[in-house]
């Protein structure tokens, strides 16, 4: 007697192919023009951003950039 296993990751029922409706990856995120600057931060601030960025799996420079962008938009 063969043993039947139910794999929860396997599709159930009839499969239907759908058209690819998503835009290509290069159109998902439109890059904004950036300008390189030099900034001095306190050691504790930089450690905070590095720690949080690591925890959220992003680059700490991007985290700082997003924070500055949000602040600028709020008071624009």
Rosetta blueprint (number, residue, H / E / L):
1 X L
2 X L
3 X L
4 X L
5 X L
6 X L
7 X L
8 X L
9 X L
10 X L
11 X L
12 X L
13 X L
14 X L
15 X L
16 X L
17 X L
18 X L
19 X L
20 X L
21 X L
22 X L
23 X L
24 X L
25 X H
26 X H
27 X H
28 X L
29 X L
30 X L
31 X L
32 X L
33 X L
34 X L
35 X L
36 X L
37 X L
38 X L
39 X L
40 X L
41 X L
42 X L
43 X H
44 X H
45 X H
46 X H
47 X H
48 X H
49 X H
50 X H
51 X H
52 X H
53 X H
54 X H
55 X H
56 X H
57 X L
58 X L
59 X L
60 X H
61 X H
62 X H
63 X H
64 X H
65 X H
66 X H
67 X H
68 X H
69 X H
70 X H
71 X H
72 X H
73 X H
74 X H
75 X L
76 X L
